[in-house]
Amino acid sequence: MPTKSGFDSGSGFRRRFRFDAQWALALARRPGLAPARGTAAGKWTAVFREASASIAGASALGDPGGVPSALGRAEAALRARQGEARFDRARKEQAAPGASGANWAARLAEEYRREFHPGAAPRAEPPTEDKLTAADSAAAAAFGAGRLFRRAGLLLRPLFRFVLARSAPILKFAAVALAILAAAGLLAQWRHSGAGAERVQPPEAGKAAARLPGWVKIPEPFHLFNLSAPLIAGQKLDYEARRHSTGGGREDFLSYGEFEGKTPFVRLAVYRQGSEKMAAPAFYVDMARRAAAIGISIDRADPPTPQATRFGEFEMAALSMLKGRLARDNCRGFRLGVARQGVGIAGFACGEDGQPLSGRELAGVINRIDLVSARGDRALRDFFASAEPRPSRRGTK
């Protein structure tokens, strides 16, 4: 509804425009008080200077309705000129190197806000980039992993189908391959542990083996016994000894001469039993074991017969012995079972120049066994002390 002044009071724009127009007219009539260029009042002053004649004429004629029409035309002309200027400036900014469309659009919006809505708060700029959180990173990683697994599944799907379709032949092939590998491993182990391969035993295993029942060689043993018989006069003595690892028993070996050749050969063993329990094998088995210890085999053995000596009754038998291609048929084995004092004597002897060795001659050799030192062994000393005095060299002829 028109008011007394002829303006529409229901329009905020027209109320503001009426005030600006009246102020611009007052400033237009006073050039010395014109506002500075670039302000809102300065822009409107340029319009109203052009429309001042029309506005003054309309007011003088008493036509208040003509003022709004003149002001409307002036406003439209101003907006057209401002729009062209802004368009030209925006086109230049957009064509400039490094210019961004978002920048000049934001500047135009900001100019419009300052011109028509100076009291409004500046519009908040949207964030240029979002900051990724831990949840976003985890979701991205899970998504990437899912895509990777999906691609892997697509690639491996033909292989799975092939395996499922031919599972029986594949299992047979795998079983055969495993059997071949196992056989190859056993063969390599057998070749490594064959003859000529040196075994290195760790210290702990060596200690454990030493604790097992068995015999241990004594290095550089003390000579407890001696044999001085005419049959072996001038022959070299080879003395060895060993001790039982758990029972403590000791066995001394006296070897005279060489098995190869025509000279006499005597192998004598004196056993002092300890706490160990030793089985008593048959005579032939005992002789075979003792001969095998020095690389000799027994080809033939006669049944043993008793033969008296100063230490008691011995078992004796003629033997045919072999070492490689060398054979000696003039040998005789002897054995005295472990006596009450825990002493045993056994061995074998071969005559000179292929001559057979009789039981009496062998008994004479045994009677010449002497005790050098009992080393605190009272039972061993009593065994030799209780034996009959050995016959003189004259009595043995």
ChimeraX attribute file (.defattr): number of C-alpha atoms within 10 A of each C-alpha:
attribute: neighborCount
match mode: 1-to-1
recipient: residues
	/A:1	8
	/A:2	10
	/A:3	9
	/A:4	8
	/A:5	10
	/A:6	14
	/A:7	18
	/A:8	16
	/A:9	13
	/A:10	11
	/A:11	10
	/A:12	10
	/A:13	12
	/A:14	16
	/A:15	14
	/A:16	10
	/A:17	18
	/A:18	18
	/A:19	12
	/A:20	17
	/A:21	23
	/A:22	12
	/A:23	15
	/A:24	24
	/A:25	20
	/A:26	15
	/A:27	19
	/A:28	22
	/A:29	12
	/A:30	10
	/A:31	9
	/A:32	8
	/A:33	10
	/A:34	16
	/A:35	17
	/A:36	10
	/A:37	11
	/A:38	8
	/A:39	11
	/A:40	14
	/A:41	17
	/A:42	16
	/A:43	16
	/A:44	21
	/A:45	24
	/A:46	17
	/A:47	21
	/A:48	25
	/A:49	17
	/A:50	12
	/A:51	18
	/A:52	22
	/A:53	12
	/A:54	17
	/A:55	22
	/A:56	14
	/A:57	13
	/A:58	17
	/A:59	14
	/A:60	10
	/A:61	9
	/A:62	10
	/A:63	12
	/A:64	16
	/A:65	14
	/A:66	18
	/A:67	22
	/A:68	19
	/A:69	13
	/A:70	18
	/A:71	20
	/A:72	14
	/A:73	14
	/A:74	20
	/A:75	17
	/A:76	13
	/A:77	13
	/A:78	16
	/A:79	12
	/A:80	12
	/A:81	12
	/A:82	13
	/A:83	12
	/A:84	12
	/A:85	12
	/A:86	14
	/A:87	13
	/A:88	12
	/A:89	14
	/A:90	18
	/A:91	13
	/A:92	13
	/A:93	16
	/A:94	17
	/A:95	12
	/A:96	10
	/A:97	8
	/A:98	8
	/A:99	12
	/A:100	12
	/A:101	13
	/A:102	9
	/A:103	13
	/A:104	17
	/A:105	12
	/A:106	13
	/A:107	12
	/A:108	15
	/A:109	13
	/A:110	15
	/A:111	13
	/A:112	12
	/A:113	16
	/A:114	15
	/A:115	12
	/A:116	11
	/A:117	11
	/A:118	12
	/A:119	9
	/A:120	9
	/A:121	9
	/A:122	10
	/A:123	10
	/A:124	6
	/A:125	7
	/A:126	6
	/A:127	7
	/A:128	6
	/A:129	6
	/A:130	6
	/A:131	7
	/A:132	8
	/A:133	9
	/A:134	8
	/A:135	9
	/A:136	11
	/A:137	11
	/A:138	11
	/A:139	12
	/A:140	12
	/A:141	12
	/A:142	12
	/A:143	11
	/A:144	12
	/A:145	12
	/A:146	12
	/A:147	12
	/A:148	12
	/A:149	11
	/A:150	12
	/A:151	12
	/A:152	11
	/A:153	13
	/A:154	11
	/A:155	11
	/A:156	12
	/A:157	11
	/A:158	11
	/A:159	12
	/A:160	12
	/A:161	11
	/A:162	11
	/A:163	13
	/A:164	11
	/A:165	11
	/A:166	11
	/A:167	12
	/A:168	11
	/A:169	11
	/A:170	13
	/A:171	12
	/A:172	11
	/A:173	12
	/A:174	12
	/A:175	12
	/A:176	12
	/A:177	12
	/A:178	12
	/A:179	12
	/A:180	12
	/A:181	12
	/A:182	12
	/A:183	12
	/A:184	12
	/A:185	12
	/A:186	12
	/A:187	12
	/A:188	12
	/A:189	11
	/A:190	11
	/A:191	12
	/A:192	13
	/A:193	12
	/A:194	10
	/A:195	8
	/A:196	8
	/A:197	9
	/A:198	9
	/A:199	8
	/A:200	7
	/A:201	10
	/A:202	8
	/A:203	9
	/A:204	9
	/A:205	10
	/A:206	11
	/A:207	11
	/A:208	9
	/A:209	13
	/A:210	14
	/A:211	11
	/A:212	11
	/A:213	12
	/A:214	14
	/A:215	18
	/A:216	14
	/A:217	14
	/A:218	14
	/A:219	9
	/A:220	9
	/A:221	12
	/A:222	14
	/A:223	15
	/A:224	15
	/A:225	17
	/A:226	15
	/A:227	20
	/A:228	14
	/A:229	15
	/A:230	11
	/A:231	20
	/A:232	20
	/A:233	12
	/A:234	11
	/A:235	15
	/A:236	11
	/A:237	15
	/A:238	11
	/A:239	18
	/A:240	18
	/A:241	22
	/A:242	19
	/A:243	20
	/A:244	19
	/A:245	18
	/A:246	16
	/A:247	15
	/A:248	14
	/A:249	18
	/A:250	20
	/A:251	20
	/A:252	21
	/A:253	19
	/A:254	19
	/A:255	22
	/A:256	22
	/A:257	20
	/A:258	15
	/A:259	21
	/A:260	14
	/A:261	14
	/A:262	15
	/A:263	17
	/A:264	24
	/A:265	21
	/A:266	24
	/A:267	21
	/A:268	21
	/A:269	20
	/A:270	20
	/A:271	20
	/A:272	21
	/A:273	22
	/A:274	16
	/A:275	11
	/A:276	14
	/A:277	9
	/A:278	9
	/A:279	6
	/A:280	10
	/A:281	10
	/A:282	8
	/A:283	17
	/A:284	17
	/A:285	12
	/A:286	16
	/A:287	23
	/A:288	16
	/A:289	15
	/A:290	17
	/A:291	20
	/A:292	12
	/A:293	9
	/A:294	10
	/A:295	11
	/A:296	18
	/A:297	19
	/A:298	20
	/A:299	14
	/A:300	12
	/A:301	19
	/A:302	13
	/A:303	11
	/A:304	18
	/A:305	13
	/A:306	15
	/A:307	18
	/A:308	15
	/A:309	19
	/A:310	19
	/A:311	21
	/A:312	13
	/A:313	15
	/A:314	22
	/A:315	18
	/A:316	26
	/A:317	22
	/A:318	24
	/A:319	24
	/A:320	18
	/A:321	23
	/A:322	19
	/A:323	17
	/A:324	10
	/A:325	5
	/A:326	11
	/A:327	17
	/A:328	22
	/A:329	20
	/A:330	20
	/A:331	25
	/A:332	26
	/A:333	29
	/A:334	26
	/A:335	23
	/A:336	20
	/A:337	16
	/A:338	16
	/A:339	14
	/A:340	9
	/A:341	15
	/A:342	16
	/A:343	20
	/A:344	18
	/A:345	21
	/A:346	23
	/A:347	22
	/A:348	23
	/A:349	23
	/A:350	31
	/A:351	23
	/A:352	16
	/A:353	12
	/A:354	15
	/A:355	14
	/A:356	16
	/A:357	18
	/A:358	16
	/A:359	21
	/A:360	14
	/A:361	14
	/A:362	23
	/A:363	20
	/A:364	23
	/A:365	20
	/A:366	22
	/A:367	21
	/A:368	18
	/A:369	20
	/A:370	14
	/A:371	16
	/A:372	13
	/A:373	14
	/A:374	14
	/A:375	10
	/A:376	8
	/A:377	10
	/A:378	10
	/A:379	15
	/A:380	18
	/A:381	16
	/A:382	12
	/A:383	16
	/A:384	18
	/A:385	11
	/A:386	10
	/A:387	13
	/A:388	12
	/A:389	11
	/A:390	17
	/A:391	12
	/A:392	10
	/A:393	11
	/A:394	6
	/A:395	8
	/A:396	13
	/A:397	8
